[in-house]
Amino acid sequence: MMKKIINILPILTLSLFISCDDSILDKKPLGQISDASVWQDLALVELQVNDIYDDLPDGFNRGWYMLAAATDDGENSYVWPSGQAFNRGDYDASNYPMGGTWNGHYSAIRKANEFFSRIDQVPDSDGDLGNRLKGEVGFLRAYFYFDLSRHYGGVPLITTPQGLDEDLLVSRNNYEECVDFVVAELDKAAALLPDSHSGSNVGRATKGAALALKGRVLLYAERWAQSAQASKDVMDMNYALFGDYEGIFHSSNENNDEVVFDIQFNEPDRSHWAQLFNGVNGHVPGGWGGTSPTQELVDSYELTDGELYSDSPLYDANSPYDNRDPRFYASIIYDGAVWTGSEVQTRLGGVGGIGFSGDATKTGYYMRKFMEEDFQPSIGSLGASNNWILIRYAEVLLNYAEAQNEEAGPDATVYDAVNQVRARVSMPPLPAGLSQSEMRDRIRRERRVELAFEEHRFWDVRRWRIADDVLNKPIHGMRIGPNGEFSGTGPNGETLGRFEVENRVFESRHYLAPIPQGEIDKNSNLTQNPNW
């Protein structure tokens, strides 16, 4: 899409940015553009739509932490980010760590509602561009409502721009009504959107994005057959797994055939600081540690024979990182891994090792996924430009496998979908004869390692209703001695090997986020979620 998002304020006057294309500058003088003029020109309306895209949340900019650090997959290297409140379980309706979601999403939804209330008055709005924009805004409005519903459950469905003379005390719709609305929006969007875009439009919503999101929404709602069909519709399109798993997320390979929908970045116009925040401490400029993978995640990666470390004859407790699923090496930096030309020693006493500094790893691991060894910050900026992928084809395959397994059991299509994901990294196919329950466990493990750090785990453990188990106990790391010892006692009496990093707290009320207290105070018809 637009590698530089253009912000347009939906008020009486709009200022044209210098990045507007020449055709717009030829048609409109520089300076102030009236609100009425915007809704007479599809080119200006398109800029309004760009502004809605700009409201999409991405995982690189959540405020000093990545969401994986609020799951059993990760720990943040520093204690003060708001996301740590998820791990302590000590937030409430006044300080939910992602509390901006409510107001931010409803602000974007209001822009979408304004668009739909006025688009039909724009000349040629029933042509190709007008219909495409209707599809894009429908997709975006659906995404914001889907995201609201996975945070809060049922939320008020508002589809018109509310005026001051209207009843603003809107009650909540239930969750199923929200799902129905989002699915209907995505069906309409899919009918209007093209299969792909080219040139400066790359990154805009497509038919595949609408259908893939539909599959995810229905998966969360446990409408298995409908979810499987939506994902199958995407599988019948022209998407493919990218050959290099690690490279999917690098700026040199952006917009590859696996990407279904992403958020575009382009430093310095639009950038993020993930490379700085998550850099290996002591090995890259800044190197603030950021997201430290847990031992729980490491243990989820099979060995090359398809077995977990506890069952595989290939596992050596003194060389625990040998013979692992290639996705392990593409996602996690461990003691002995080479990064930016030097060996990383996360061991005690190592540069960047546990205790090296306040920014060093807390678990004995660093995140490799998304990170680029050849990243070179520009003068005066540490911003990075690799895109944040919201939906990719591997997820679609795993969504299909999960939904189809729940609907019909582990048939051949379930095996095929999962095995495609495994074959990309040369992992052996799943064993034949799995029961439905066994296949469920394998699919969940596959999601964990394939989609690690991409914000799926946070939501998966909630929708599977297992968060009160996996997020309500300690997380662990690997403490290695100065000479590479995985057992025994360290120089200061530390126990070497697997160790407890932090105890975590998750209560049943945490399955749904608290609606912001300010919204409850303003609207007497807005009921709070249970036990908040």
C-alpha positions as CSV (number, residue, x, y, z in Angstrom):
1,M,0.0,0.0,0.0
2,M,1.0,3.6,0.5
3,K,4.5,3.4,1.9
4,K,3.8,6.7,3.5
5,I,0.4,6.9,5.3
6,I,-1.2,10.3,4.8
7,N,-3.1,11.5,7.8
8,I,-6.3,13.5,7.0
9,L,-8.4,15.0,9.7
10,P,-12.2,14.5,9.3
11,I,-13.2,18.0,10.3
12,L,-14.3,21.1,8.4
13,T,-10.9,21.8,6.7
14,L,-8.2,19.5,5.6
15,S,-4.5,20.4,4.9
16,L,-3.0,18.7,1.8
17,F,0.4,17.2,2.6
18,I,3.2,17.6,0.1
19,S,3.1,13.9,-0.6
20,C,-0.2,14.2,-2.4
21,D,0.2,13.1,-6.0
22,D,0.4,15.6,-8.9
23,S,-3.1,15.0,-10.1
24,I,-4.5,16.1,-6.8
25,L,-2.3,19.2,-6.8
26,D,-3.4,20.0,-10.3
27,K,-7.0,19.8,-9.4
28,K,-6.9,21.6,-6.0
29,P,-4.9,24.6,-4.9
30,L,-2.5,24.2,-2.0
31,G,-3.9,25.3,1.3
32,Q,-7.2,24.5,2.9
33,I,-9.6,22.0,1.4
34,S,-13.2,22.2,2.6
35,D,-15.0,19.2,4.0
36,A,-17.6,19.5,1.2
37,S,-14.8,19.4,-1.4
38,V,-13.4,16.2,-0.1
39,W,-16.8,14.4,-0.6
40,Q,-16.9,15.5,-4.2
41,D,-13.5,14.0,-5.2
42,L,-12.7,10.3,-5.0
43,A,-9.0,11.0,-4.9
44,L,-9.5,13.0,-1.7
45,V,-11.8,10.4,-0.3
46,E,-9.0,7.9,-0.8
47,L,-6.8,9.9,1.5
48,Q,-9.5,9.7,4.1
49,V,-9.4,6.0,3.7
50,N,-5.6,6.0,4.2
51,D,-6.2,7.7,7.5
52,I,-8.3,4.7,8.7
53,Y,-5.6,2.3,7.7
54,D,-3.3,4.3,9.8
55,D,-5.4,3.4,12.9
56,L,-4.6,-0.3,12.6
57,P,-2.6,-1.6,15.6
58,D,0.7,-3.3,14.9
59,G,2.8,-5.5,17.1
60,F,6.0,-3.4,16.8
61,N,4.5,-0.3,18.5
62,R,2.9,-1.5,21.7
63,G,5.0,0.7,23.9
64,W,8.4,-0.9,24.8
65,Y,7.1,-4.5,24.7
66,M,5.8,-7.1,22.4
67,L,2.6,-9.0,23.2
68,A,4.4,-12.3,23.4
69,A,6.0,-11.1,26.6
70,A,2.6,-11.2,28.1
71,T,2.3,-14.9,27.4
72,D,4.2,-18.0,28.4
73,D,6.3,-17.5,25.2
74,G,8.2,-14.5,26.5
75,E,9.4,-12.1,29.2
76,N,10.3,-8.5,28.8
77,S,13.8,-7.6,29.7
78,Y,12.7,-4.5,31.7
79,V,10.1,-4.5,34.4
80,W,8.3,-1.1,33.8
81,P,6.3,-1.5,30.6
82,S,2.6,-1.6,31.0
83,G,2.4,-5.0,29.5
84,Q,4.0,-6.5,32.6
85,A,0.7,-5.9,34.3
86,F,-0.7,-8.8,32.3
87,N,1.9,-11.1,33.9
88,R,1.2,-9.8,37.4
89,G,-2.6,-9.8,36.9
90,D,-2.9,-6.5,38.8
91,Y,-4.6,-4.2,36.3
92,D,-8.2,-3.1,36.5
93,A,-10.8,-1.0,34.5
94,S,-8.8,2.1,35.0
95,N,-5.4,0.8,33.7
96,Y,-5.9,-2.1,31.3
97,P,-2.5,-2.4,29.5
98,M,-4.1,-2.0,26.1
99,G,-6.7,0.5,27.4
100,G,-6.4,2.6,24.3
101,T,-8.1,-0.1,22.2
102,W,-11.6,1.0,23.1
103,N,-11.3,4.7,22.2
104,G,-8.9,4.2,19.4
105,H,-11.0,1.6,17.6
106,Y,-14.2,3.5,18.0
107,S,-12.5,6.6,16.6
108,A,-11.5,4.6,13.5
109,I,-15.0,3.1,13.3
110,R,-16.5,6.6,13.4
111,K,-14.3,7.5,10.4
112,A,-15.6,4.4,8.6
113,N,-19.2,5.3,9.5
114,E,-18.7,8.8,8.2
115,F,-17.3,7.3,5.0
116,F,-20.4,5.1,4.4
117,S,-22.8,7.9,5.2
118,R,-21.3,10.1,2.5
119,I,-19.6,8.0,-0.1
120,D,-22.7,7.7,-2.3
121,Q,-22.8,11.4,-2.8
122,V,-19.4,11.4,-4.4
123,P,-19.3,11.5,-8.2
124,D,-18.4,8.1,-9.7
125,S,-18.6,6.3,-6.4
126,D,-20.3,3.4,-8.0
127,G,-17.3,2.9,-10.3
128,D,-14.2,0.7,-9.8
129,L,-12.4,3.0,-7.4
130,G,-15.5,3.9,-5.4
131,N,-16.4,0.2,-5.0
132,R,-12.9,-0.7,-4.1
133,L,-12.8,1.9,-1.3
134,K,-16.2,0.7,0.0
135,G,-14.7,-2.8,0.2
136,E,-11.6,-1.5,2.0
137,V,-13.5,0.5,4.6
138,G,-15.9,-2.4,5.2
139,F,-12.9,-4.7,5.8
140,L,-11.3,-2.1,8.1
141,R,-14.5,-1.6,10.1
142,A,-14.8,-5.4,10.4
143,Y,-11.3,-5.7,11.7
144,F,-11.8,-3.1,14.4
145,Y,-15.0,-4.7,15.6
146,F,-13.3,-8.1,15.6
147,D,-10.4,-6.8,17.6
148,L,-12.8,-5.1,20.1
149,S,-14.8,-8.3,20.5
150,R,-11.7,-10.4,21.3
151,H,-10.7,-7.9,23.9
152,Y,-14.1,-7.2,25.5
153,G,-16.6,-9.8,24.2
154,G,-19.8,-8.2,23.0
155,V,-19.5,-4.4,22.3
156,P,-21.9,-1.8,21.0
157,L,-22.4,-2.1,17.2
158,I,-22.5,1.5,16.0
159,T,-22.8,1.8,12.2
160,T,-23.7,5.5,11.7
161,P,-21.7,8.7,12.7
162,Q,-23.5,9.7,15.9
163,G,-24.6,13.4,16.2
164,L,-25.0,15.3,19.5
165,D,-28.7,15.2,19.1
166,E,-28.8,11.3,19.0
167,D,-29.0,8.9,21.9
168,L,-25.3,8.3,22.8
169,L,-26.0,5.8,25.6
170,V,-25.7,2.7,23.5
171,S,-26.0,-0.7,25.0
172,R,-23.7,-3.6,24.3
173,N,-24.5,-6.2,21.6
174,N,-23.7,-9.7,22.5
175,Y,-20.7,-11.5,21.1
176,E,-22.6,-13.6,18.6
177,E,-24.3,-10.5,17.2
178,C,-20.8,-8.9,16.8
179,V,-19.6,-12.0,15.0
180,D,-22.6,-11.9,12.6
181,F,-22.0,-8.3,11.9
182,V,-18.3,-8.7,11.2
183,V,-18.8,-11.8,8.9
184,A,-21.5,-9.9,6.9
185,E,-19.1,-6.9,6.5
186,L,-16.3,-9.2,5.3
187,D,-18.6,-10.9,2.8
188,K,-19.6,-7.6,1.4
189,A,-16.0,-6.5,1.3
190,A,-14.8,-9.7,-0.4
191,A,-17.3,-9.1,-3.2
192,L,-15.9,-5.6,-3.8
193,L,-12.2,-6.1,-3.4
194,P,-9.7,-7.3,-6.0
195,D,-7.6,-10.4,-5.6
196,S,-4.4,-8.4,-5.6
197,H,-3.0,-4.9,-5.9
198,S,0.0,-3.5,-7.7
199,G,2.2,-0.4,-7.5
200,S,1.5,2.1,-4.8
201,N,-1.7,0.2,-3.8
202,V,0.2,-2.9,-2.6
203,G,-0.8,-3.5,1.0
204,R,-4.4,-2.4,0.7
205,A,-7.1,-4.9,1.7
206,T,-7.9,-7.6,-0.9
207,K,-10.5,-10.3,-1.4
208,G,-8.1,-12.8,0.2
209,A,-7.6,-10.6,3.2
210,A,-11.4,-10.4,3.8
211,L,-11.9,-14.1,3.4
212,A,-8.9,-15.0,5.6
213,L,-10.1,-12.6,8.4
214,K,-13.5,-14.2,8.1
215,G,-11.9,-17.6,8.6
216,R,-10.2,-16.3,11.8
217,V,-13.3,-14.6,13.1
218,L,-15.3,-17.8,12.7
219,L,-12.6,-19.8,14.2
220,Y,-12.6,-17.7,17.4
221,A,-16.4,-18.1,17.4
222,E,-16.1,-21.9,17.1
223,R,-18.2,-22.0,14.0
224,W,-16.1,-24.7,12.7
225,A,-17.6,-25.6,9.3
226,Q,-18.0,-22.0,8.2
227,S,-14.5,-21.2,9.4
228,A,-13.0,-24.1,7.5
229,Q,-14.9,-23.0,4.3
230,A,-13.7,-19.4,4.5
231,S,-10.1,-20.6,4.9
232,K,-10.5,-23.1,2.1
233,D,-11.7,-20.3,-0.1
234,V,-8.3,-18.5,0.5
235,M,-6.4,-21.8,-0.1
236,D,-8.0,-21.9,-3.5
237,M,-6.5,-18.5,-4.4
238,N,-2.9,-17.7,-5.5
239,Y,-1.2,-17.6,-2.1
240,A,1.9,-19.7,-1.3
241,L,4.3,-20.4,1.5
242,F,7.5,-18.3,1.1
243,G,10.5,-20.6,0.8
244,D,12.6,-18.9,3.5
245,Y,10.8,-19.0,6.8
246,E,13.1,-16.5,8.5
247,G,13.1,-14.2,5.5
248,I,9.3,-13.8,5.5
249,F,9.6,-11.0,8.0
250,H,12.5,-9.1,6.6
251,S,12.2,-5.8,4.6
252,S,14.0,-7.3,1.6
253,N,11.1,-9.8,1.1
254,E,8.1,-7.7,2.0
255,N,4.8,-8.3,0.1
256,N,5.8,-11.8,-0.8
257,D,3.3,-14.4,-1.9
258,E,2.7,-15.6,1.7
259,V,1.5,-12.1,2.9
260,V,-2.3,-11.8,2.9
261,F,-2.5,-8.5,4.8
262,D,0.1,-6.4,6.5
263,I,0.9,-2.9,7.8
264,Q,3.4,-1.2,5.6
265,F,6.5,0.6,7.0
266,N,9.1,2.7,5.3
267,E,11.8,4.4,7.3
268,P,12.0,7.4,7.9
269,D,8.5,8.3,6.7
270,R,6.8,5.5,8.7
271,S,9.0,3.3,10.9
272,H,9.2,1.3,14.1
273,W,11.8,0.7,16.8
274,A,11.5,-3.1,17.1
275,Q,15.1,-3.6,16.0
276,L,16.3,-1.3,18.8
277,F,13.9,-2.5,21.5
278,N,14.6,-6.2,20.8
279,G,18.3,-6.1,19.8
280,V,20.8,-8.4,21.4
281,N,22.2,-6.5,24.4
282,G,25.9,-5.7,23.8
283,H,25.9,-6.9,20.1
284,V,23.9,-4.3,18.2
285,P,23.5,-0.5,18.5
286,G,21.4,0.1,21.6
287,G,20.4,-3.5,22.0
288,W,17.7,-3.2,24.6
289,G,17.0,-6.9,25.0
290,G,13.2,-6.5,24.7
291,T,11.4,-9.8,24.3
292,S,13.2,-12.8,25.9
293,P,11.8,-16.1,24.8
294,T,11.0,-18.6,27.6
295,Q,12.2,-22.1,28.1
296,E,8.5,-23.2,27.7
297,L,8.6,-21.9,24.1
298,V,12.0,-23.5,23.4
299,D,10.7,-26.8,24.6
300,S,7.8,-26.6,22.1
301,Y,10.2,-26.9,19.2
302,E,10.6,-30.5,18.1
303,L,13.8,-32.1,17.1
304,T,14.3,-32.9,13.4
305,D,12.8,-36.4,13.9
306,G,9.5,-34.8,14.8
307,E,9.7,-35.6,18.5
308,L,9.9,-33.3,21.5
309,Y,13.1,-33.1,23.5
310,S,11.6,-35.4,26.2
311,D,11.1,-38.2,23.7
312,S,13.7,-37.8,21.0
313,P,17.0,-39.9,21.0
314,L,18.5,-36.9,19.2
315,Y,18.4,-34.8,22.3
316,D,21.6,-34.2,24.2
317,A,21.1,-32.3,27.5
318,N,24.7,-30.9,27.1
319,S,23.9,-29.7,23.6
320,P,20.2,-28.9,23.9
321,Y,20.1,-26.7,20.8
322,D,21.3,-29.2,18.3
323,N,19.0,-30.9,15.8
324,R,16.1,-28.6,16.3
325,D,13.2,-27.6,14.0
326,P,14.7,-25.0,11.7
327,R,12.1,-22.5,12.9
328,F,13.8,-22.6,16.3
329,Y,17.0,-21.2,14.7
330,A,15.0,-18.6,12.7
331,S,13.1,-17.4,15.8
332,I,15.4,-17.6,18.8
333,I,18.9,-16.5,19.6
334,Y,20.5,-18.9,22.1
335,D,23.9,-19.4,23.7
336,G,26.4,-20.1,20.9
337,A,24.3,-18.7,18.1
338,V,26.1,-16.3,15.8
339,W,24.5,-12.8,15.4
340,T,26.0,-9.9,13.4
341,G,29.2,-11.9,13.0
342,S,29.9,-12.8,16.6
343,E,28.9,-15.6,18.9
344,V,26.3,-14.7,21.4
345,Q,27.0,-15.9,24.9
346,T,23.8,-15.7,27.0
347,R,25.7,-17.7,29.7
348,L,26.7,-16.1,33.0
349,G,29.5,-13.7,32.4
350,G,28.8,-13.5,28.6
351,V,28.4,-10.2,26.8
352,G,24.6,-9.8,26.8
353,G,24.2,-12.8,29.1
354,I,21.9,-13.0,32.1
355,G,22.9,-10.3,34.5
356,F,25.1,-8.5,32.0
357,S,23.0,-5.3,32.3
358,G,19.5,-4.1,33.0
359,D,18.6,-4.7,29.4
360,A,20.1,-8.2,29.0
361,T,18.0,-11.3,28.6
362,K,16.1,-12.5,31.6
363,T,15.7,-16.0,30.3
364,G,19.0,-16.8,28.5
365,Y,17.4,-16.2,25.1
366,Y,16.8,-13.3,22.7
367,M,14.2,-13.0,19.9
368,R,15.5,-13.5,16.4
369,K,12.2,-13.4,14.5
370,F,11.7,-10.0,12.7
371,M,15.3,-9.0,13.5
372,E,17.6,-8.2,10.6
373,E,21.3,-8.7,11.0
374,D,22.1,-6.2,8.3
375,F,19.9,-3.5,9.8
376,Q,21.6,-0.2,9.6
377,P,19.9,2.7,11.4
378,S,19.8,5.9,9.4
379,I,21.5,9.0,10.8
380,G,19.5,10.4,13.7
381,S,17.1,7.5,13.6
382,L,16.9,3.9,14.8
383,G,13.7,3.3,13.0
384,A,13.2,0.1,11.0
385,S,11.0,-0.6,8.0
386,N,10.1,-4.3,7.9
387,N,6.3,-4.6,7.7
388,W,4.1,-6.1,10.4
389,I,2.2,-9.0,9.0
390,L,-1.4,-9.2,10.3
391,I,-2.4,-12.2,8.2
392,R,-0.2,-14.7,6.3
393,Y,-1.0,-17.9,4.4
394,A,0.6,-20.3,7.0
395,E,-2.0,-19.0,9.5
396,V,-4.8,-19.7,7.0
397,L,-3.6,-23.3,6.6
398,L,-3.5,-23.8,10.4
399,N,-6.9,-22.1,10.8
400,Y,-8.3,-24.5,8.3
401,A,-6.7,-27.5,9.9
402,E,-8.1,-26.5,13.4
403,A,-11.6,-25.8,12.2
404,Q,-11.8,-28.9,10.0
405,N,-10.4,-31.1,12.7
406,E,-13.0,-29.8,15.2
407,E,-15.8,-30.2,12.6
408,A,-15.0,-33.5,11.0
409,G,-11.9,-35.0,12.8
410,P,-8.4,-35.5,11.4
411,D,-9.2,-36.2,7.8
412,A,-6.7,-36.1,4.9
413,T,-7.2,-32.3,4.3
414,V,-6.3,-31.6,7.9
415,Y,-3.1,-33.6,7.6
416,D,-2.3,-31.9,4.3
417,A,-2.7,-28.4,5.6
418,V,-0.5,-28.9,8.6
419,N,2.1,-30.9,6.7
420,Q,2.4,-28.1,4.1
421,V,3.5,-25.8,6.9
422,R,6.0,-28.4,8.2
423,A,7.3,-29.3,4.8
424,R,8.4,-25.7,4.2
425,V,11.0,-26.1,6.9
426,S,11.8,-29.8,6.1
427,M,10.1,-31.1,9.2
428,P,8.6,-34.7,8.9
429,P,4.9,-35.0,8.3
430,L,2.6,-35.7,11.3
431,P,2.3,-39.4,12.2
432,A,-0.7,-41.2,10.8
433,G,-3.6,-42.4,12.9
434,L,-3.9,-39.4,15.2
435,S,-7.2,-39.1,17.1
436,Q,-9.1,-35.9,17.0
437,S,-7.7,-34.9,20.5
438,E,-4.2,-35.8,19.5
439,M,-4.5,-33.8,16.3
440,R,-5.8,-30.9,18.3
441,D,-2.7,-30.9,20.4
442,R,-0.4,-31.1,17.4
443,I,-2.2,-28.2,15.7
444,R,-1.9,-26.1,18.8
445,R,1.8,-26.9,19.1
446,E,2.3,-26.1,15.4
447,R,0.6,-22.7,15.8
448,R,2.8,-21.9,18.7
449,V,6.1,-22.5,16.9
450,E,5.0,-21.4,13.4
451,L,3.4,-18.1,14.6
452,A,5.7,-17.4,17.6
453,F,5.8,-13.7,18.5
454,E,3.1,-12.7,16.0
455,E,0.5,-12.1,18.7
456,H,-1.5,-15.3,18.2
457,R,-0.5,-17.0,21.4
458,F,-2.0,-14.2,23.5
459,W,-5.4,-14.8,21.9
460,D,-5.2,-18.5,21.3
461,V,-4.8,-19.5,25.0
462,R,-7.8,-17.3,25.8
463,R,-10.1,-18.7,23.1
464,W,-9.0,-22.3,24.0
465,R,-9.8,-21.5,27.6
466,I,-6.4,-22.8,28.8
467,A,-5.0,-19.4,29.9
468,D,-5.9,-20.1,33.6
469,D,-3.5,-23.0,33.4
470,V,-0.6,-22.0,31.1
471,L,-0.5,-18.3,32.2
472,N,-1.1,-18.9,35.9
473,K,2.2,-20.4,36.9
474,P,5.9,-19.7,36.6
475,I,7.9,-19.2,33.4
476,H,11.4,-20.5,33.1
477,G,14.7,-19.8,31.4
478,M,18.1,-21.5,30.9
479,R,20.9,-20.4,33.2
480,I,24.2,-21.6,31.7
481,G,27.5,-21.5,33.5
482,P,30.5,-19.4,32.4
483,N,32.1,-22.4,30.7
484,G,28.9,-23.6,29.1
485,E,27.7,-25.9,31.9
486,F,24.0,-26.8,31.8
487,S,24.0,-28.3,35.3
488,G,25.7,-27.8,38.6
489,T,26.3,-24.5,40.5
490,G,27.4,-21.1,39.1
491,P,30.2,-18.9,40.5
492,N,27.9,-17.2,42.9
493,G,26.0,-20.3,44.0
494,E,23.3,-20.1,41.3
495,T,21.6,-23.3,40.2
496,L,22.5,-23.9,36.6
497,G,20.1,-25.3,34.0
498,R,16.3,-24.7,33.8
499,F,15.3,-22.0,36.4
500,E,12.3,-20.0,37.4
501,V,12.2,-16.5,36.0
502,E,8.9,-15.2,37.2
503,N,5.7,-16.4,38.7
504,R,2.6,-15.4,36.6
505,V,-1.0,-14.7,37.7
506,F,-4.1,-15.2,35.5
507,E,-7.6,-15.2,37.0
508,S,-10.8,-16.2,35.3
509,R,-11.9,-12.6,34.9
510,H,-8.9,-12.0,32.8
511,Y,-10.4,-13.9,29.9
512,L,-12.1,-10.6,29.0
513,A,-10.7,-7.2,29.3
514,P,-12.4,-4.6,31.5
515,I,-14.3,-1.9,29.6
516,P,-12.6,1.4,30.5
517,Q,-14.0,2.8,33.6
518,G,-14.5,6.2,32.0
519,E,-16.8,4.7,29.4
520,I,-18.8,3.0,32.1
521,D,-19.1,6.3,34.0
522,K,-20.3,8.1,30.9
523,N,-22.8,5.5,29.7
524,S,-25.3,4.1,32.2
525,N,-26.4,1.5,29.7
526,L,-22.9,0.0,29.3
527,T,-22.4,-3.0,31.5
528,Q,-19.0,-4.0,32.8
529,N,-17.5,-7.5,32.2
530,P,-17.8,-10.0,35.0
531,N,-15.8,-9.5,38.2
532,W,-14.4,-6.1,37.1
